[in-house]
Amino acid sequence: MTTTQTNPSQAPAPTNPVLRVPPASPAAAAAYFAASLAFHADVSDVAAALAADGDPGFVLVDSRSTAAWDQAHVPGAVHLPTALIPEQAPDLLDRSVPVVTYCWGPGCNGGTRAALALAELGYQVKEMLGGIEYWIREGFEVETWQGRERRAGADPLTAPTDSDDCGC
């Protein structure tokens, strides 16, 4: 049996886990990120659009259950649980107006399923990243069967504490 000794100076460099798969080309990255922005809206942008005077240009749809809706929802949202979209969307939504969906939060894909169901029916749709969880964590007002309220202060790890604008 022959053994081969490796010269330590010729040993392969340790693999960087971040660069194990090389980054995409700038053109591919630009296409991907442009597409991502076409499919997603963040909580702060949705809140700013809803707070501005006039029509925000979209309808916000909460795709959660009635119990979840009653617990808290974004003021002005339309309640349309995902399972009811095929049956009720034509009566509640205008196909010429873009729709933004949301569900519980980043660990839930209910907003994605609702967006898919609406897209399959011919609606232009985006999903609100972070769902109601990040809406609340960023300090925005919610509505319940008891009225409107603002829950405990904004989470300083998700929203700026000294500005209305995160600067991104």
WOCORTA-V663675 format. One record per pair of residues at least 24 apart in sequence whose C-alpha atoms are under 10 Angstrom apart, sorted by the first residue. I is the first residue (numbers start at 1). GAP is how many residues later the second one is. D is the distance in whole Angstrom. If there is no record, write none. Layout:
((I & GAP & D) (I & GAP & D))
This chain:
((36 & 90 & 10) (37 & 89 & 9) (37 & 90 & 10) (38 & 86 & 10) (38 & 87 & 9) (38 & 88 & 7) (38 & 89 & 9) (39 & 61 & 9) (39 & 73 & 10) (39 & 76 & 9) (39 & 85 & 9) (39 & 86 & 7) (39 & 87 & 5) (39 & 88 & 6) (39 & 89 & 9) (39 & 90 & 10) (40 & 60 & 8) (40 & 61 & 9) (40 & 72 & 10) (40 & 85 & 9) (40 & 86 & 5) (40 & 87 & 5) (40 & 88 & 6) (40 & 89 & 6) (41 & 59 & 8) (41 & 60 & 9) (41 & 61 & 10) (41 & 85 & 6) (41 & 86 & 6) (41 & 87 & 5) (41 & 88 & 6) (41 & 89 & 9) (42 & 84 & 10) (42 & 85 & 8) (42 & 86 & 5) (42 & 87 & 5) (42 & 88 & 7) (42 & 89 & 9) (42 & 92 & 9) (42 & 93 & 9) (43 & 59 & 10) (43 & 84 & 10) (43 & 85 & 6) (43 & 86 & 6) (43 & 87 & 7) (43 & 88 & 7) (43 & 89 & 9) (43 & 90 & 10) (43 & 91 & 7) (43 & 92 & 6) (43 & 93 & 10) (43 & 94 & 10) (43 & 95 & 8) (43 & 97 & 9) (44 & 84 & 10) (44 & 85 & 10) (44 & 90 & 9) (44 & 91 & 8) (44 & 94 & 8) (44 & 95 & 10) (44 & 96 & 9) (44 & 115 & 9) (44 & 120 & 9) (44 & 121 & 8) (44 & 122 & 9) (45 & 83 & 9) (45 & 120 & 10) (46 & 54 & 9) (46 & 82 & 8) (46 & 83 & 10) (46 & 89 & 9) (47 & 27 & 9) (47 & 28 & 10) (47 & 88 & 8) (47 & 91 & 10) (47 & 93 & 8) (47 & 94 & 9) (48 & 116 & 9) (48 & 117 & 10) (50 & 24 & 10) (50 & 25 & 9) (50 & 26 & 8) (50 & 27 & 10) (57 & 40 & 7) (57 & 41 & 7) (57 & 42 & 9) (58 & 36 & 10) (58 & 38 & 9) (58 & 39 & 6) (58 & 40 & 5) (58 & 41 & 5) (58 & 42 & 7) (58 & 66 & 10) (58 & 67 & 9) (58 & 68 & 10) (59 & 33 & 10) (59 & 34 & 8) (59 & 35 & 9) (59 & 38 & 7) (59 & 39 & 6) (59 & 40 & 5) (59 & 41 & 6) (59 & 42 & 8) (59 & 66 & 9) (60 & 38 & 9) (60 & 39 & 6) (60 & 40 & 5) (60 & 41 & 6) (60 & 42 & 8) (60 & 65 & 10) (60 & 66 & 10) (60 & 67 & 9) (60 & 68 & 9) (61 & 32 & 9) (61 & 38 & 7) (61 & 39 & 6) (61 & 40 & 5) (61 & 41 & 6) (61 & 42 & 9) (61 & 50 & 9) (61 & 53 & 9) (61 & 54 & 9) (61 & 66 & 9) (61 & 67 & 10) (62 & 38 & 9) (62 & 39 & 6) (62 & 40 & 5) (62 & 41 & 6) (62 & 42 & 9) (62 & 48 & 10) (62 & 49 & 8) (62 & 52 & 9) (62 & 66 & 10) (62 & 69 & 9) (62 & 70 & 9) (63 & 38 & 7) (63 & 39 & 6) (63 & 40 & 6) (63 & 41 & 9) (63 & 47 & 7) (63 & 48 & 6) (63 & 49 & 10) (63 & 50 & 9) (63 & 51 & 6) (63 & 52 & 9) (64 & 37 & 10) (64 & 38 & 8) (64 & 39 & 6) (64 & 40 & 7) (64 & 46 & 7) (64 & 47 & 8) (64 & 50 & 9) (64 & 68 & 10) (65 & 38 & 9) (68 & 35 & 9) (68 & 36 & 9) (68 & 64 & 10) (68 & 76 & 10) (69 & 34 & 10) (69 & 63 & 10) (69 & 74 & 9) (69 & 75 & 8) (69 & 76 & 9) (70 & 73 & 8) (70 & 74 & 5) (70 & 75 & 6) (70 & 76 & 9) (71 & 71 & 9) (71 & 72 & 8) (71 & 73 & 6) (71 & 74 & 8) (71 & 75 & 10) (72 & 60 & 8) (72 & 64 & 9) (72 & 69 & 9) (72 & 70 & 6) (72 & 71 & 5) (72 & 72 & 5) (72 & 73 & 8) (72 & 74 & 10) (72 & 75 & 10) (72 & 76 & 9) (72 & 77 & 9) (73 & 29 & 10) (73 & 30 & 10) (73 & 31 & 10) (73 & 58 & 10) (73 & 59 & 7) (73 & 60 & 10) (73 & 62 & 9) (73 & 63 & 9) (73 & 68 & 9) (73 & 69 & 5) (73 & 70 & 5) (73 & 71 & 7) (73 & 72 & 10) (73 & 75 & 9) (74 & 28 & 10) (74 & 57 & 10) (74 & 58 & 7) (74 & 61 & 8) (74 & 62 & 9) (74 & 66 & 8) (74 & 67 & 7) (74 & 68 & 5) (74 & 69 & 6) (74 & 70 & 9) (74 & 74 & 9) (75 & 65 & 10) (75 & 66 & 7) (75 & 67 & 6) (75 & 68 & 5) (75 & 69 & 9) (75 & 72 & 10) (75 & 73 & 8) (75 & 74 & 10) (76 & 66 & 10) (76 & 67 & 9) (77 & 24 & 9) (77 & 25 & 10) (77 & 66 & 10) (80 & 34 & 9) (81 & 29 & 9) (81 & 30 & 10) (81 & 33 & 8) (82 & 28 & 7) (82 & 29 & 8) (82 & 30 & 10) (82 & 31 & 7) (82 & 32 & 5) (82 & 33 & 9) (82 & 34 & 10) (82 & 35 & 7) (82 & 36 & 9) (83 & 30 & 9) (83 & 31 & 8) (83 & 34 & 9) (84 & 30 & 10) (84 & 33 & 10) (85 & 29 & 7) (85 & 30 & 10) (85 & 32 & 7) (85 & 33 & 7) (85 & 36 & 9) (86 & 28 & 10) (86 & 31 & 7) (86 & 32 & 8) (86 & 34 & 9) (86 & 35 & 7) (89 & 28 & 10) (89 & 29 & 8) (89 & 32 & 9) (89 & 34 & 10) (90 & 28 & 10) (90 & 31 & 9) (90 & 33 & 10) (93 & 25 & 10) (93 & 30 & 9) (94 & 29 & 8) (95 & 24 & 10) (95 & 26 & 9) (95 & 27 & 7) (95 & 28 & 5) (95 & 29 & 7) (95 & 30 & 10) (96 & 26 & 9) (96 & 27 & 7) (96 & 28 & 8) (97 & 26 & 8) (97 & 27 & 7) (97 & 28 & 9) (98 & 25 & 7) (98 & 26 & 5) (98 & 27 & 6) (98 & 28 & 8) (99 & 24 & 7) (99 & 25 & 6) (99 & 26 & 5) (99 & 27 & 6) (99 & 28 & 8) (99 & 29 & 10) (100 & 24 & 9) (100 & 25 & 6) (100 & 26 & 5) (100 & 27 & 5) (100 & 28 & 6) (100 & 29 & 10) (101 & 24 & 7) (101 & 25 & 6) (101 & 26 & 5) (101 & 27 & 6) (101 & 28 & 9) (101 & 30 & 8) (102 & 24 & 9) (102 & 25 & 6) (102 & 26 & 5) (102 & 27 & 7) (102 & 28 & 8) (102 & 29 & 5) (102 & 30 & 7) (102 & 31 & 10) (103 & 24 & 9) (103 & 25 & 8) (103 & 26 & 9) (103 & 27 & 8) (103 & 28 & 5) (103 & 29 & 6) (103 & 30 & 9) (104 & 25 & 10) (104 & 26 & 8) (104 & 27 & 5) (104 & 28 & 5) (104 & 29 & 6) (104 & 30 & 9) (104 & 31 & 10) (105 & 24 & 7) (105 & 25 & 5) (105 & 26 & 4) (105 & 27 & 6) (105 & 28 & 5) (105 & 29 & 7) (105 & 30 & 9) (106 & 24 & 5) (106 & 25 & 7) (106 & 26 & 9) (106 & 27 & 8) (106 & 28 & 8) (107 & 24 & 9) (107 & 26 & 10) (134 & 24 & 8) (134 & 25 & 9))
